[in-house]
Amino acid sequence: MQNLTLTWQTSAAASAALYGAAFAVGRVAARRAGAGGGEPGRGRVAADVLREAGTLLALFALWQVVGHLSLIGTDHALDRAAWIHRTEADLGFPDEASWQHAVVGHPWLVQAANYYYATMHFGVMLVVLLWLFLRHRRRYAWVRTTVVATTAVCLLIQFLPVAPPRMLPANGFVDLAAQYGQSVYGNAVAGVVADQLSAMPSVHVAWCVITAVAVIAVARGPWRWLMVLHPLVTVWVVVVTANHFWADGLVALAILLTVYLLQAVVSGWRRPEDGEAVTARPGEREEVRERSAVQG
């Protein structure tokens, strides 16, 4: 479920405080190292943790701002959703309503899909980011930047409100989450109502692909290919629960691919000793060059 207990003002202030603390801790660690206090390993890790927490809170604040403004300007959101549905039909896309009708008669499957929609996109993302931060730090920065940039672009587009399919009963859609009391929308929590009109593009789809790509690229062994199931299940879930059109996911994927391309162009790729393709920070690049020179 979505955590709505912080206002965007509180989130933004906490994010700024965490960034300030990260800067201060980093400076102290560097000063101690320069004074002969040894490697600033622990201080650097602490600064990184504070900085990453600040980034997540900044994204949360932006999400709340977008949702609030979308709730204020809801004009034509349903019209835009109906237009997307008509356009998909004209282009020959499978009708999402028919996919939903195929599961309506299976309550256990519907409830599982509702639960997956409400929890797994955020839960899997947290687990993957934590795994990368603790076990594959050099890869973490690339994935985190992808998450931040992709989410930010999606949220900016969502300033233009677009209704989800489930709000179009005349088109054959049903709000299955509301029927089973599993909806994450509609009820105020700490005075905030979750935005229902940010369907385009689908952050769910973008995040599930990011996590799958990260695990497949970083992990070793055949088990990593099981992560392909996460995007497949997520796409099926967002469609059968009538929370997104196909187009919502396609636009999210286009944004993600653009972010990948821009990161490759701006940061570049290198191949470290273990054969993994990662992007290194300037300091890390110098360290790799020095090690290579010594080994050569």
N, C-alpha and C positions, 0 to 999 in steps of 0.2 A: 504494500500500500504506500501511498505517497505521504511523506512527512510534511504537514502543513502548519506545524506549530511555531515556526519562525516567520516574522514579517520580512519583507524584502529589505526594509531599513535595518533591522537587526542583523540579517544575514550579511548585508554589505558592510556594516560596521565591524562585525566579527571577522569578515574576510580581510579588511584593511588592517585590523589588529594583528591577525596571524601573519600577514605579509611583513608588517613591521617587526614582529618578534623574530621571524625567520631571518630578516636582514641583520638584526642585532646579534642573534646567536651566531650567524655566519661570520660576522666581523670579529666577535670575541674569539671564536675558534681559530680564525686566521691569524689574529694577533698573538695568541698563545703559541701557535705553531712557529710564527716568525721569531718569537722570543726564545725559541729552543724548547718549547714545551711538548715537542713531539708532533705526530700526525694529528690533524684536526678531525679524525674520523668520526668520533661520536658527535661532536658539535656540528659537523657537516650533515650527518644523518638527521639530527634533530632539526636543523634548518630546513632540510628537504621535506621532512614530515609536516612541519608548520606551513611551508609554502604550498604543498599539495592540498592540505586541508583548506587553506585560504582559497585556492582555485576552485575547489568543489563548492564552497559556500558562495563564491562569486557567481558561479553558474546557477546555483539555486536561487539567488537573488534575481538574476536576469529572467529565469523561468517565471518567477512570481510576477515580475513587472509585465512581462508579455501576457500572462494569463489575465492580469487585472485589466490591462488596456483592451484585450480582446473581449472581455466580458462587458466593457463599457460600449464598444462599437460592434454590436452583433448584427448590424444591418446586412442583409443579403448573404449571410453565412449559409443558410439553407439553399438559396438559389445557386450558390457556387458549388455546393455538394451535388445538387441535382444536375448541374451542368457537367460535372466530372463523370457522373454515372452515365449520362447520355453519350458523352464523348467516348467513353470506354466501349460502350455498346456499338457505336459507329465504327470504332477501330477493330472490333472483333474480339475484345477481351472477354474471358469467361465472366458470367454474371455472379457477383459476390453473393447476391441473395440466394441463388441456387445452391451455392456452397454452404450457406448457413442453414438452409432448409434440410440439408442432408444430415445434420447433427441435432436438429431440434428434438427429435424423438428419443434421444439418448441423454437423459439428465446427468448421468455421471460424467459423460464426455463434455457436456456443456459446462458443468461446474469446474472441471479440470481446466478447460480452456480459459474460463474467467479468472481462475486463480493464477494461471501461468501469465496471463496478460497483466495482472495487477502487480506481480512480484518478481518475475524472473528476469526481466530486462535490467532492473536495477540491481538485483541480487547477484546475478552472474557478472555484471560489470564490476561490482565491488570486489568480488572474489578474484577475478582476473587481474585487476589493477593491484590488489594487495600481493598476489603471487609474483607479479612482475617487479614490484617495488622491492620485495624481500629477496627474490632469487635471481632476477635478471634486470638489475638496475639500469644498465646501459640501454636496454630495450624499452624500459618504462617511459622514458622521456618522449620517445617517438609516439607510443600509443596514447599517452596522456595528451599530447598536443593534438593528435587526431581526434580524440574525444572532445576536447575543448573547442577546437575549430569547427568540427562538424555540428556539434550541438548549438554553438553560437549562431551559425548560419541558419540552421533549422528554426531556431527561436526568432530570429529576425524576420524570416518569412512568415512565421505564425502571427506576426502583428496584423496580418490580413486574416480575419477569422473565417474558417471553413468548417462546416458541421461534419461530423462523422456519419457514416451510412445509417447507423441505428436511429438517427433522428429523422429518417425518411420512411415512415411506415407505409406511405402511399406507393413507394417503390418496392415494397415487399420485404423490408428489413424489420427485424425485431431486436429490441434491447434486452438481450438475454441476461446480462449482468443484473439489470434492474429486476427482472422476473425472479431471479434466484437470490436476491438480496446481497449480491456481491459487487455492486457498483462502487467504484472509487469516486464517483462524481455525484453532485447534487446535494450532499450534506456538508454544512459548514463545520470546519474544525478550527478552533481558535480564531473564529471570525473570518476564515478564508474559505472560499468555495473553489474546488478544483475546476480548472478551465476545461470546458467540453468542446470548445471551438478552435482547438489547435491541432486538427487532424492532418493538415497538410503543412509540411511533410511528416512522415512517421519517424519519430525519434526511436521508437521501439525497433524498427527495422535497421536503422543506422547502427544502433548500439550492438545488436546481436551479430551483425556482420563484422564490426570492429573486433569484438571479443573472439569470434571464430578465427579471423585472420591472425590475430595476435597469438593465440594458442598454437595454431598450426605452424606459424612461422618460427616460434621460439622453442616449443617443446620438442622432444625427441621420442621416437617410438611410434608404432602404428596407432596407439590409442588416441593420439591427438586428433586423428581424423574424425573421431566421434563428435567433435565440436561442430562439424557440418550440420548435425542434427538441430542445433540450437537455432540457426537462421531459418531452416526449413519449418521447424515447429512454430517459431514465432510468426512467420508469414502466414501460416495456416491459421494460427490463433487470432491474429488481428483481423483476418478476413471473416472467419466464421462467427466471431463475436460482434461483427459489424462495427468495429471501431475504426477501421481504415479501408480505403479503396486500394486497388492495385496501384493506382497512380501515386498515392501517398508514399508507398514504399519505393517506387521507381525514382521519384524525385529525391528521396533521401539517399538512395544509392548513387545517383548522379552527383549529389553534393559530396558524398564520401569519396568517390573516385577523384573528384576535383581536388579535394584536400590532400589525398595521397600524392597526386601528381605535383601539386604545388610544394609539398614537403620535400619530395625528391629533387625538384628543381632548386629550391632555396638551400636546403641543407646538404644534399648530395648523399650518396651511398658509399660505404666502404666495406671491405671484407676483412674482419679481424682474424685472429689466429685460428679460431674454432670454425671458421667457414661460414659464420652467420652474417647476414646482411643487416647492419645496424647503422644508425646515424650517431656520430659522436659529437660531443661538445668540444670546442676548441682546445681546452686543456687536456682532454682525453686523447685528442689527435696527436698532440705533442708527445704525450707519454708513450703512445703506440710507436711513433717514429723513433723515439729514443731506444725503446726495447728492441726494435727491429735492427737499429744500427749496431747495438751491442751484440745481438745474436748473429748478425751478418759478419 
